Amino acid sequence: MNLLRRLVRRPGRTAAEVTALLVAAVVAFPLYWMVLSAFKPAGEIESSEPRPWTAAPTLDSFRRVFGQQDFGRYFLNSVVVAVAVVIASAFIAFLAATAVTRFRFRTTLLIMFLVAQMVPVEALTIPLFFVMRDLGQLNTLWSLILPHIAFSLPFAIWMLRGFVKGVPEALEEAAYIDGASRARFLWQILFPLVLPGLVATSVFSFISAWNDFLFAKSFIISDISRSTLPMALLVFYKPDDPDWGGVMAASTVMTIPVLVFFVLVQRRLVSGLGGAVKD
């Protein structure tokens, strides 16, 4: 009887697995083509008959990328911006999520967060430009860090709210009875419990800051030493003679830190997303 049930269920499970593999292949194909183009010689990239393989892989595109004088500086600037955004947004979102969950004014604030999340980034770029100009922050990394913190907070607070809400208030009361202060409860008890949610929100903050091109193009005007990696792609893209091999090689280098970050936090990321869906 059990064997019959397995046979009946097996076709549906097989179809689901095949569908998942097809979706994964479709999603991964652009990444594969990017890496393949980075290793292709110039003749194959510009060929009128593109092939999904190469018989003569080369590192010439990567040599041109790392041969750029300012590429290392662009990479370091991207790391500084992304790390600052992740740490600051996680810290502020944790405190804000705790506040809107435990205090009575949470409804008004949650509506404000929702409205802020609905505003498109493009609509605020010009106002933010004037704000950064008045603050004297144009051509500085702060002009990239501050907007990304502001735009990542609504999503992070909404997501962390579910994790904080899942911690029973009885646990907080027991901690206070045992003599724990509010600060000790926050950082020694509540913080470890919502850490998976913090990791999940940090991934989105990191990707947004790392891949940003709009703010980098708008706020870094004259001081190219403050540019980030997405701006480095413009070095290889020329309207008359684009270096597609250099563009693909630089894009591949940009993707590696994101993959490394995912590998480091994948376990907590899965549990964090699972907790968010459950909430």
C-alpha positions as CSV (number, residue, x, y, z in Angstrom):
1,M,0.0,0.0,0.0
2,N,2.8,2.4,0.9
3,L,4.6,1.5,-2.3
4,L,1.5,2.3,-4.3
5,R,1.2,5.7,-2.7
6,R,4.8,6.5,-3.5
7,L,4.2,5.5,-7.1
8,V,1.2,7.7,-7.3
9,R,3.0,10.7,-5.8
10,R,6.2,10.2,-7.8
11,P,4.9,11.7,-11.1
12,G,4.0,15.0,-9.4
13,R,7.3,15.2,-7.5
14,T,9.2,14.5,-10.7
15,A,7.3,17.2,-12.6
16,A,8.1,19.7,-9.8
17,E,11.7,18.8,-9.9
18,V,12.0,19.1,-13.7
19,T,10.2,22.4,-13.5
20,A,12.6,23.7,-10.8
21,L,15.6,22.6,-12.9
22,L,14.2,24.4,-16.0
23,V,13.6,27.6,-14.0
24,A,17.1,27.4,-12.5
25,A,18.6,26.9,-16.0
26,V,16.7,29.9,-17.4
27,V,17.8,32.1,-14.4
28,A,21.4,30.9,-14.5
29,F,21.8,31.2,-18.3
30,P,22.6,35.0,-18.4
31,L,25.2,34.5,-15.7
32,Y,26.7,31.6,-17.7
33,W,26.8,33.8,-20.8
34,M,28.4,36.6,-18.9
35,V,31.2,34.4,-17.6
36,L,31.6,32.7,-21.0
37,S,31.9,36.1,-22.8
38,A,34.5,37.2,-20.3
39,F,36.7,34.2,-21.3
40,K,36.0,34.5,-25.1
41,P,38.5,36.1,-27.4
42,A,37.4,39.3,-29.1
43,G,36.8,37.6,-32.4
44,E,34.2,35.2,-30.9
45,I,32.4,37.9,-29.0
46,E,31.9,40.0,-32.1
47,S,31.1,37.0,-34.3
48,S,27.7,37.1,-36.1
49,E,27.2,33.4,-35.1
50,P,27.5,33.2,-31.3
51,R,28.1,29.9,-29.8
52,P,27.4,28.8,-26.2
53,W,31.0,27.6,-25.8
54,T,34.5,28.6,-26.7
55,A,37.4,26.5,-27.9
56,A,40.1,29.1,-27.1
57,P,39.5,30.6,-23.7
58,T,41.6,33.6,-22.8
59,L,42.3,35.9,-19.9
60,D,42.8,39.0,-22.0
61,S,39.6,40.6,-20.9
62,F,40.5,40.1,-17.2
63,R,44.0,41.5,-17.8
64,R,42.5,44.7,-19.3
65,V,40.1,45.0,-16.3
66,F,42.8,44.6,-13.7
67,G,45.2,46.7,-15.8
68,Q,42.9,49.7,-15.2
69,Q,44.6,52.1,-12.8
70,D,41.5,52.9,-10.8
71,F,39.8,49.6,-10.7
72,G,41.2,48.6,-7.3
73,R,40.0,52.0,-5.9
74,Y,36.5,51.4,-7.4
75,F,36.4,48.0,-5.8
76,L,37.4,49.4,-2.4
77,N,34.8,52.2,-2.6
78,S,32.1,49.6,-3.4
79,V,33.1,47.5,-0.4
80,V,33.1,50.6,1.9
81,V,29.6,51.7,0.7
82,A,28.1,48.2,0.9
83,V,29.5,47.3,4.3
84,A,28.5,50.7,5.8
85,V,24.9,50.4,4.4
86,V,24.6,46.8,5.7
87,I,25.8,47.6,9.2
88,A,23.9,50.9,9.6
89,S,20.6,49.7,8.1
90,A,20.7,46.5,10.2
91,F,21.3,48.4,13.4
92,I,18.7,51.1,12.8
93,A,16.1,48.6,11.5
94,F,16.5,46.3,14.5
95,L,15.9,49.2,16.9
96,A,13.0,50.6,14.8
97,A,11.4,47.1,14.4
98,T,11.5,46.6,18.2
99,A,9.9,50.0,18.8
100,V,7.1,49.6,16.3
101,T,6.3,46.2,17.7
102,R,6.4,47.0,21.4
103,F,5.0,50.5,21.5
104,R,1.5,51.8,20.8
105,F,2.3,54.2,18.0
106,R,3.3,51.4,15.7
107,T,0.3,51.7,13.3
108,T,1.1,55.2,12.1
109,L,4.7,54.5,11.6
110,L,4.0,51.3,9.7
111,I,1.8,53.2,7.3
112,M,4.6,55.7,6.8
113,F,7.1,52.9,6.1
114,L,4.7,51.4,3.6
115,V,4.3,54.8,1.8
116,A,8.0,55.3,1.7
117,Q,8.5,51.9,0.2
118,M,6.0,52.7,-2.6
119,V,7.9,55.8,-3.8
120,P,10.1,54.9,-6.8
121,V,13.8,55.7,-6.4
122,E,14.0,57.5,-9.8
123,A,11.4,60.1,-8.5
124,L,13.6,61.0,-5.6
125,T,17.0,61.2,-7.3
126,I,16.8,64.8,-8.3
127,P,15.5,66.0,-4.8
128,L,18.3,63.9,-3.2
129,F,20.8,65.5,-5.5
130,F,19.9,69.0,-4.2
131,V,19.9,67.7,-0.6
132,M,23.4,66.3,-1.1
133,R,24.6,69.5,-2.7
134,D,23.2,71.6,0.1
135,L,24.9,69.3,2.6
136,G,28.2,69.5,0.7
137,Q,28.3,65.7,0.2
138,L,28.5,65.5,-3.6
139,N,31.5,63.6,-4.8
140,T,31.8,61.8,-1.5
141,L,30.9,58.2,-0.5
142,W,28.4,59.6,2.0
143,S,26.3,60.7,-0.9
144,L,25.9,56.9,-1.8
145,I,25.7,55.6,1.8
146,L,23.0,57.8,3.2
147,P,20.4,57.3,0.4
148,H,20.9,53.5,0.4
149,I,20.4,53.4,4.2
150,A,17.2,55.4,3.8
151,F,15.8,53.2,1.0
152,S,16.7,49.9,2.6
153,L,15.1,50.8,6.0
154,P,11.4,50.4,5.2
155,F,11.8,46.9,3.8
156,A,14.1,45.9,6.7
157,I,11.8,47.2,9.3
158,W,8.8,45.5,7.8
159,M,10.6,42.2,7.7
160,L,12.2,42.4,11.1
161,R,8.9,43.3,12.7
162,G,7.7,39.8,12.2
163,F,10.7,38.3,14.0
164,V,10.4,40.7,16.9
165,K,6.7,40.1,17.1
166,G,7.4,36.3,17.3
167,V,9.4,36.8,20.5
168,P,6.9,36.5,23.4
169,E,6.6,39.4,25.7
170,A,6.7,37.0,28.6
171,L,10.3,36.4,27.8
172,E,11.0,40.1,28.0
173,E,9.2,40.3,31.4
174,A,11.1,37.3,32.7
175,A,14.4,39.0,31.7
176,Y,13.4,42.2,33.6
177,I,12.4,40.2,36.6
178,D,15.9,38.5,36.6
179,G,17.5,42.0,36.7
180,A,18.3,42.5,33.0
181,S,18.2,46.0,31.8
182,R,16.4,47.0,28.5
183,A,19.8,47.3,26.7
184,R,20.9,43.9,27.9
185,F,17.6,42.3,26.8
186,L,17.9,43.9,23.4
187,W,21.5,42.8,22.6
188,Q,21.9,39.6,24.6
189,I,18.4,38.0,24.2
190,L,16.4,39.6,21.4
191,F,19.2,40.3,19.0
192,P,20.3,36.6,18.7
193,L,16.7,35.5,18.2
194,V,16.1,37.9,15.3
195,L,19.5,37.4,13.7
196,P,18.2,35.3,10.8
197,G,15.9,38.2,9.9
198,L,18.8,40.6,10.1
199,V,20.8,38.4,7.7
200,A,18.0,38.2,5.2
201,T,17.5,42.0,5.2
202,S,21.3,42.6,5.0
203,V,21.5,40.5,1.8
204,F,19.0,42.8,0.1
205,S,20.8,45.9,1.4
206,F,24.1,44.6,0.3
207,I,22.9,43.8,-3.3
208,S,21.2,47.2,-3.6
209,A,24.3,49.1,-2.5
210,W,26.8,46.9,-4.4
211,N,25.0,47.1,-7.8
212,D,23.9,50.8,-7.5
213,F,24.5,52.8,-10.7
214,L,21.9,55.5,-10.5
215,F,23.2,57.2,-7.4
216,A,26.8,56.7,-8.3
217,K,26.2,58.3,-11.7
218,S,24.1,61.2,-10.2
219,F,26.1,62.1,-7.1
220,I,29.7,61.4,-8.2
221,I,30.2,64.1,-10.8
222,S,33.8,65.1,-11.0
223,D,35.9,63.1,-8.5
224,I,36.2,59.8,-10.2
225,S,38.3,58.5,-7.3
226,R,35.0,58.2,-5.4
227,S,33.4,56.1,-8.1
228,T,32.2,52.5,-7.5
229,L,32.4,49.3,-9.5
230,P,29.3,49.9,-11.6
231,M,30.8,53.1,-12.8
232,A,33.9,51.1,-13.9
233,L,31.9,49.5,-16.6
234,L,31.7,52.8,-18.4
235,V,35.4,52.6,-18.9
236,F,35.0,49.6,-21.2
237,Y,31.8,50.8,-22.9
238,K,32.4,53.3,-25.7
239,P,29.5,54.1,-28.1
240,D,31.8,53.8,-31.1
241,D,33.9,50.8,-30.1
242,P,32.6,49.0,-27.0
243,D,34.9,46.5,-25.3
244,W,32.3,43.8,-24.6
245,G,34.9,41.4,-23.3
246,G,36.0,44.0,-20.7
247,V,32.4,44.7,-19.7
248,M,31.7,41.0,-19.2
249,A,35.0,40.5,-17.3
250,A,34.3,43.5,-15.0
251,S,30.7,42.2,-14.4
252,T,32.1,38.8,-13.5
253,V,34.5,40.3,-11.0
254,M,31.6,42.4,-9.6
255,T,29.5,39.2,-9.1
256,I,32.1,37.3,-7.1
257,P,31.7,39.2,-3.8
258,V,27.9,38.8,-4.0
259,L,28.3,35.1,-4.5
260,V,30.8,34.9,-1.6
261,F,28.4,36.9,0.6
262,F,25.6,34.5,-0.2
263,V,27.7,31.4,0.6
264,L,28.7,32.9,3.9
265,V,25.1,33.7,5.0
266,Q,23.1,31.1,3.1
267,R,22.0,29.0,6.1
268,R,20.8,32.0,8.1
269,L,19.3,33.5,5.0
270,V,17.1,30.5,4.4
271,S,15.9,30.4,8.0
272,G,15.3,34.2,7.8
273,L,13.2,34.0,4.7
274,G,11.3,31.0,6.1
275,G,10.5,33.0,9.3
276,A,9.4,35.9,7.2
277,V,7.0,33.8,5.1
278,K,5.7,32.0,8.1
279,D,4.9,35.4,9.7
